[in-house]
Amino acid sequence: MLDLAPPPPENVAPPAEAKEASDPPDEATAATDAVTRRLEDRVVADAFVRAVDDMGVVADRIDVADDPGLDTQRMQESILARLDQMIEAAERQEASSSSSSSGGGSSGSSSNQDSA
């Protein structure tokens, strides 16, 4: 019988197990963290663009169509909820990155909040 399977590509990366064994854990963790941050940033950016687009739709509904009705109000509430989620996510990310980069960074910001 003939084997019709194509030969494996020449520039295939080694299996993950082999790579992890040769890389120190810190480098692998740092690389994973960097990729995760980029993906999270992309998701946030996409959500922000959608929110801005929806704000334009709401503005048109109010200005052009003179429709401040219930559907428009629900769209506004949805936009605000998404923006709140993005703000909370950014605050969590900032808190986790400042706590991992230096131990003293978060205490300064909490003292500023207490004085406000």
TARANOR-V373700 format. One record per pair of residues at least 12 apart in sequence whose C-alpha atoms are under 6 Angstrom apart, sorted by the first residue. I is the first residue (numbers start at 1). J is the second residue. If there is no record, write none. Layout:
i:I j:J
i:I j:J
This chain:
i:51 j:79
